[in-house]
Amino acid sequence: MRGLSIVAGGLLAGAGLIVLELAAAGGASAAVPAKPRPMSLKPATTPWAVKRTYVPQGPLFNNPTGNTDQAGSLDLYLKRLIRNTPKGAEIDVALFRLQTTGMANALVDARKRGVNVRIVLDNDSLSKRPENYALLKKNLGTDMSKASWITVCPKNEGCIARTSSSGQWAKNHNKFYVFSKTYDSKNVVVQTSGNATGGMYNQFNDAYTMTDTALHNAYRTYFYDLSRKKADPNYWRTIKSGSRSVSFYPKSSQPDPIVATLQMVTCTPGTKIGLSSGLFTRKGVADQLAWMDAQGCDVRIASGSLGEDVEQVLSRSRAKVRFFRASSSHPAHSKYLLIDGTYGGRQRKLVLTGSHSYTYDALRRNDEAVLTLDDAKTYAAYAANFDKVFKSADGELAVGKLVQPQIVPNGTLDDDNPVPSVGIRSVTPPEERPVPEATLPPLTEQPDDGPTALPTR
């Protein structure tokens, strides 16, 4: 399949779902002959077969510079999971900016099929595309004692995170989808960096899928805590399951978990650090990365805008910093940190990914989720994606460069790196076309409100 990479069972694959066949056979009884004959192992009847379709675990990436299928692969993937959630199953979604009618329609259609759909939405979505909220409210309702509902965080606040002074903006910045069952997989969680906006097509994004009961339960617990809207500036907690863990924000206490993670790395020759973020304003993280670069770590950063302090710190270091110019149509929107080296005294290949940008808002004033993945093959997939993102960044931070990055004030609100619209929005959704069920996402599916034409670079 074009434009989609999946790590399934530890292997990087471009296919989609895993289809297994379970076969069994029955025999027919017969009268015992007078003279026994040798036993035959051949079944007396034709075997029956039951096909099971399972969602593969691992990372997926879109390619915003490719065709529509490649650019929108994550959006199409999520809608496919929603469409194949069976009657009686549950979908819990926490989102910042649900703006695409395609995603809203997919969730409404699931509800009409008998799926229990619950959504926690940021307040900003009410002003960006109010018609989508109206559609969801009409079909899901807002009565949280029912099986399906939609609820919205307070204005200019998160559902758990809160502002501490005027002029600040707290928000539910989450981007995760939790399924009790989709296809034949149970306890499925998809954590993505992408909002349900045109940015899913225009920007570099990633998603990680897991079928993990412990983390499924952890995400559901966090989801219901969000829905209760009880303020807790130091909600932060971490739940571990095998080689994976998830941390939920906000966090008001010290230390900064990202800085603490970086401090566990020993900078020896060959140690590699990679960071992708649409907005990078957290000076503490920049200070640590600059120090690690001075100690011999190979530090590479790809970002959209840089905070004033971050730009000053990194421009004085030898870290390789690339940025997306303001005119770039396809900036990075993934928010991941890659570590390849000695971590905690032993060799590790780690990926931290989720909704958490490298800003103070993400740490202190947002509802966020960050996955930590300790797996060499997962790291390899993210490292390959980072190489593409880094090469796509069309500016380089260096002393004397004529083209400088977009520098923003240190207190800039994290607007999640909005980008200009690319192409003409469809007035009406294109006709849905049938697709083979074993393909994920379908090559023939078209978005009903994403860009209809993507520029070539």
C-alpha positions in Angstrom: 0.0 0.0 0.0 1.2 3.5 -0.8 2.0 6.0 1.9 1.5 3.8 5.0 4.0 2.0 7.1 3.0 -0.3 9.9 5.1 -2.2 12.5 3.1 -5.4 12.9 4.4 -8.0 15.2 7.8 -6.3 15.2 8.1 -6.1 11.5 7.7 -3.0 9.3 4.9 -3.7 6.8 3.1 -1.7 4.2 0.1 -4.0 4.2 -2.8 -3.3 6.4 -4.8 -5.7 8.6 -3.7 -9.1 9.6 -6.1 -11.8 8.4 -6.0 -15.2 10.0 -7.9 -18.4 9.1 -8.9 -20.8 11.8 -9.9 -24.2 10.4 -11.5 -27.2 12.0 -13.0 -30.4 10.7 -15.5 -32.9 11.9 -15.8 -36.5 11.1 -18.7 -38.8 10.2 -19.3 -42.0 12.2 -19.5 -45.3 10.2 -20.1 -48.9 11.1 -17.0 -50.9 12.1 -16.0 -53.3 9.3 -15.5 -57.0 10.1 -11.8 -56.6 9.3 -10.2 -53.4 10.7 -8.5 -51.1 8.2 -5.6 -48.7 8.9 -6.7 -45.4 10.4 -7.0 -42.5 7.9 -6.1 -39.0 9.1 -8.0 -37.4 6.1 -11.1 -35.7 7.3 -14.4 -37.2 6.2 -16.0 -33.8 5.7 -14.9 -30.5 4.1 -13.2 -28.3 6.7 -15.0 -25.0 7.6 -13.0 -21.8 7.9 -13.7 -18.6 9.8 -11.8 -15.5 8.8 -10.6 -13.2 11.6 -9.3 -9.7 10.8 -7.1 -8.1 13.4 -5.7 -4.6 13.7 -1.8 -4.6 13.7 0.0 -2.9 16.5 2.7 -0.3 15.8 3.3 3.1 14.2 1.9 4.6 11.1 2.9 7.8 9.3 1.4 10.0 6.6 3.2 11.6 3.7 1.8 15.2 3.2 3.9 15.6 0.1 2.4 12.6 -1.6 -1.0 11.9 -3.2 -4.3 12.2 -1.3 -4.2 8.5 -0.1 -0.7 9.0 1.3 -1.3 12.5 2.7 -4.5 11.4 4.5 -3.5 7.9 5.4 -4.0 8.4 9.2 -7.4 10.1 8.8 -8.5 7.3 6.5 -7.2 4.7 8.8 -9.0 6.1 11.8 -12.3 6.3 10.0 -11.9 2.7 8.8 -11.5 1.5 12.4 -14.6 3.5 13.3 -16.6 2.0 10.4 -15.7 -1.5 11.4 -16.6 -1.2 15.1 -19.5 -3.6 15.6 -22.8 -3.0 17.2 -22.7 -2.9 21.0 -19.0 -2.0 21.1 -17.7 1.3 22.5 -15.6 4.1 21.1 -14.2 6.8 23.5 -12.6 9.8 21.7 -10.7 12.8 23.2 -9.9 15.5 20.7 -8.6 19.0 20.2 -10.3 20.6 17.2 -12.7 18.2 15.6 -13.2 20.2 12.4 -13.6 17.6 9.6 -17.1 16.6 8.7 -15.8 13.3 7.6 -14.7 12.4 11.1 -18.0 13.8 12.6 -20.0 11.7 10.1 -18.0 8.6 10.8 -18.8 8.8 14.5 -22.4 9.6 13.9 -22.8 6.7 11.5 -21.2 4.4 14.2 -23.8 5.6 16.7 -26.6 4.8 14.2 -25.3 1.3 13.8 -25.6 0.7 17.5 -22.1 1.5 18.6 -21.8 3.4 21.9 -19.8 6.6 21.1 -18.6 9.1 23.7 -16.5 12.2 22.9 -14.6 14.7 25.1 -14.0 17.8 23.0 -12.1 21.0 23.5 -14.1 24.2 23.6 -12.2 25.7 20.7 -14.0 23.3 18.4 -17.3 25.1 19.0 -16.1 28.2 17.2 -14.0 26.6 14.5 -16.6 24.4 13.0 -19.8 24.7 15.0 -21.9 22.7 12.5 -19.9 19.5 13.4 -20.5 19.9 17.1 -24.2 20.5 16.3 -24.3 17.3 14.3 -22.7 15.3 17.1 -24.8 16.8 19.8 -28.0 16.0 17.9 -27.1 12.4 17.3 -25.1 11.6 20.5 -26.8 13.9 23.0 -25.2 15.4 26.1 -26.7 13.3 28.8 -23.7 11.5 30.3 -25.9 8.9 32.0 -26.7 7.5 28.5 -24.5 5.1 26.5 -23.5 7.7 24.0 -22.8 11.4 24.5 -20.5 14.4 23.7 -19.2 16.8 26.3 -17.1 20.0 26.0 -14.4 21.4 28.2 -14.9 24.9 29.8 -14.1 27.9 27.6 -10.3 28.7 27.5 -9.7 25.8 29.9 -8.9 22.1 29.7 -11.1 19.5 31.2 -8.5 18.8 33.9 -5.9 21.5 33.2 -6.7 25.1 34.1 -5.2 28.5 33.6 -3.5 30.3 36.5 -3.9 33.8 35.3 -5.6 35.9 32.6 -4.2 35.8 29.1 -3.3 32.1 29.4 -5.0 29.4 27.4 -5.5 25.9 28.8 -7.1 23.2 26.7 -7.8 19.6 26.1 -5.1 18.9 23.6 -5.6 15.2 23.4 -5.8 13.1 20.2 -6.7 9.5 21.1 -9.3 6.9 20.1 -10.2 4.0 22.4 -12.1 1.0 21.0 -13.5 -1.9 23.0 -13.5 -3.8 19.7 -12.8 -3.0 16.1 -12.7 -5.7 13.4 -11.8 -8.7 15.6 -9.4 -6.9 17.9 -10.3 -6.0 21.4 -9.0 -3.2 23.7 -7.5 -1.1 20.8 -6.0 2.3 21.5 -4.8 4.7 18.8 -2.7 7.6 20.0 -2.0 10.2 17.3 -0.4 13.6 16.9 -3.0 14.7 14.4 -6.1 16.7 15.0 -9.3 15.9 13.0 -8.5 18.9 10.7 -7.0 19.5 7.3 -3.7 19.3 9.0 -4.0 15.5 8.9 -3.3 15.9 5.2 -1.1 19.0 5.1 1.3 18.2 8.0 3.7 15.4 9.0 1.8 13.3 11.6 2.1 9.9 13.2 -0.1 7.4 15.0 0.6 4.4 17.2 -1.9 1.5 17.6 -1.8 -1.0 20.4 -4.1 -3.8 21.7 -3.0 -3.7 25.3 -5.6 -4.3 28.1 -3.7 -2.4 30.8 -3.1 0.7 28.7 -6.6 0.5 27.2 -8.0 0.6 30.8 -5.5 3.5 31.6 -6.7 5.5 28.6 -10.4 4.9 29.5 -9.8 6.0 33.1 -8.1 9.2 31.9 -11.0 9.7 29.4 -13.6 9.5 32.2 -11.5 11.8 34.4 -11.5 14.3 31.5 -15.3 14.0 31.2 -15.8 14.8 34.9 -14.0 18.2 34.4 -12.5 18.2 37.8 -9.6 20.6 37.9 -6.2 19.1 38.9 -3.1 21.1 37.9 -0.8 18.2 38.9 -2.8 15.3 37.5 0.3 13.7 36.0 0.7 10.0 36.3 2.4 7.1 34.4 1.0 3.6 33.8 3.4 0.9 32.5 2.6 -2.3 30.6 5.5 -4.3 29.3 7.8 -2.3 27.1 5.2 0.5 26.8 4.0 3.2 29.2 1.7 6.2 29.0 1.9 9.5 30.9 -1.1 11.8 31.3 -0.9 15.6 31.9 -1.0 18.4 33.2 2.0 18.4 35.6 2.7 21.4 37.8 5.4 19.9 40.0 9.1 19.5 39.3 10.9 17.9 37.5 9.9 18.4 33.9 9.5 14.7 32.7 11.0 15.4 29.3 14.1 16.9 30.9 14.3 14.1 33.4 14.2 11.6 30.6 17.0 13.3 28.7 19.1 13.4 31.9 19.0 9.6 31.9 21.0 9.5 28.7 24.8 9.0 28.8 26.3 10.9 25.8 28.9 8.5 24.3 30.0 8.4 20.6 27.1 7.2 18.5 24.3 8.3 20.9 21.5 9.9 18.8 18.7 12.2 19.8 15.9 13.4 17.5 13.1 15.8 18.2 10.1 16.8 16.1 7.7 19.5 17.2 5.5 22.0 15.5 6.3 24.6 18.2 9.3 24.5 20.5 9.3 27.1 23.4 10.4 25.1 26.4 13.8 26.5 27.4 14.5 23.7 29.9 14.4 21.1 27.2 16.5 23.3 24.9 19.1 23.8 27.6 19.4 20.0 28.2 19.6 19.2 24.5 22.4 21.9 24.0 24.3 20.4 27.0 24.0 16.9 25.6 25.2 18.1 22.2 28.3 19.6 24.0 28.8 16.2 25.7 29.0 14.4 22.4 25.4 13.3 21.6 24.3 13.7 18.0 21.3 16.0 18.5 18.9 16.8 15.6 15.8 18.9 15.8 13.0 19.6 13.3 10.5 22.3 14.3 8.1 24.9 13.0 8.4 27.9 15.2 11.0 28.4 17.9 10.6 30.4 21.1 13.0 33.4 21.6 14.9 31.7 24.4 15.0 28.3 22.6 16.4 29.9 19.5 19.1 31.7 21.4 20.1 28.5 23.3 20.2 26.3 20.2 21.9 28.8 17.9 24.9 28.8 20.3 25.1 25.0 20.3 26.3 22.6 17.6 23.0 20.8 17.5 21.6 20.4 14.0 18.4 22.4 14.0 16.2 22.6 10.9 12.9 24.5 10.7 10.0 24.9 8.4 9.7 28.4 6.9 6.5 30.3 7.4 5.6 29.7 3.7 6.0 25.9 4.0 2.8 24.1 3.2 3.8 20.8 4.9 5.4 21.5 8.3 6.0 18.9 11.1 3.1 18.3 13.4 4.4 15.1 15.0 5.5 15.6 18.6 8.1 12.9 19.3 11.5 12.4 20.9 13.9 9.6 19.8 16.7 8.3 21.9 19.3 5.8 20.7 22.1 5.2 23.2 22.8 4.4 26.8 19.8 5.2 28.9 19.7 4.3 32.6 22.9 2.4 32.2 22.0 0.1 29.3 21.6 0.4 25.5 18.0 1.4 24.6 16.1 2.6 21.6 13.2 4.7 22.9 10.4 6.7 21.3 8.2 9.3 23.2 5.2 10.3 21.1 1.7 11.6 21.5 -0.1 14.9 21.7 2.5 16.7 23.9 4.3 19.6 22.1 7.6 20.9 23.5 5.9 24.0 25.1 5.1 25.1 28.6 1.4 24.9 27.8 1.8 21.1 27.1 3.5 20.7 30.4 1.5 22.9 32.7 -1.8 24.0 31.1 -2.9 21.2 28.7 -4.6 17.8 29.0 -2.1 15.6 27.1 -0.9 12.0 26.7 2.6 10.8 26.0 3.5 7.2 25.1 7.0 5.8 25.8 7.9 2.9 23.6 10.9 0.8 24.3 11.3 -1.3 21.2 14.1 -1.4 18.6 11.8 -2.0 15.5 9.4 0.8 16.6 12.4 3.1 17.0 13.7 2.2 13.5 10.3 3.1 12.0 10.3 6.5 13.8 13.9 7.1 12.9 13.2 6.6 9.2 10.2 9.0 9.4 12.4 11.6 11.3 14.9 11.4 8.5 12.2 12.4 6.0 10.8 15.1 8.2 14.3 16.5 8.9 15.2 16.6 5.2 11.8 18.3 4.4 12.5 21.1 6.8 13.6 23.9 4.4 15.5 26.1 6.8 18.7 25.6 8.9 19.4 27.4 12.1 22.9 28.7 12.1 24.8 31.9 12.9 24.9 34.2 9.9 22.1 32.5 8.0 20.1 35.0 5.9 16.9 33.0 6.3 15.9 32.8 10.0 13.2 30.6 11.6 9.9 32.0 12.7 10.7 33.3 16.2 7.8 33.7 18.6 7.7 35.3 22.0 8.4 32.9 24.9 4.8 33.1 26.1 3.2 32.3 22.7 0.1 30.2 23.1 0.3 26.7 21.7 -2.1 27.0 18.8 -1.0 23.5 17.6 0.8 24.8 14.5 -2.1 25.8 12.2 -1.2 25.8 8.5 -2.8 27.5 5.5 -5.5 25.6 3.6 -4.2 23.6 0.7 -6.4 23.1 -2.3 -10.2 23.7 -2.6 -12.5 22.3 0.0 -15.2 20.0 -1.5 -18.7 21.5 -1.4 -20.2 18.1 -1.2 -18.6 14.8 -0.1 -17.4 12.7 -3.0 -19.3 9.5 -3.6 -18.4 6.6 -1.3 -16.9 3.7 -3.2 -16.8 0.1 -2.2 -13.4 -1.1 -1.0 -12.0 -4.5 -0.1 -12.4 -5.1 3.6 -8.8 -6.6 4.1 -7.2 -3.3 2.9 -6.3 -0.7 5.5 -6.8 2.1 4.7 -8.5 1.6 1.3 -6.6 2.9 -1.6 -9.8 4.1 -3.3 -11.4 6.0 -0.4 -11.4 9.8 -0.7 -11.8 12.3 2.1 -15.1 14.2 2.1 -13.6 17.5 3.3 -9.9 17.3 3.0 -7.8 18.9 0.3 -8.9 17.8 -3.2 -5.5 18.7 -4.7 -2.1 18.7 -3.1 0.8 20.8 -4.4 4.0 19.2 -5.6 7.3 20.2 -4.1 
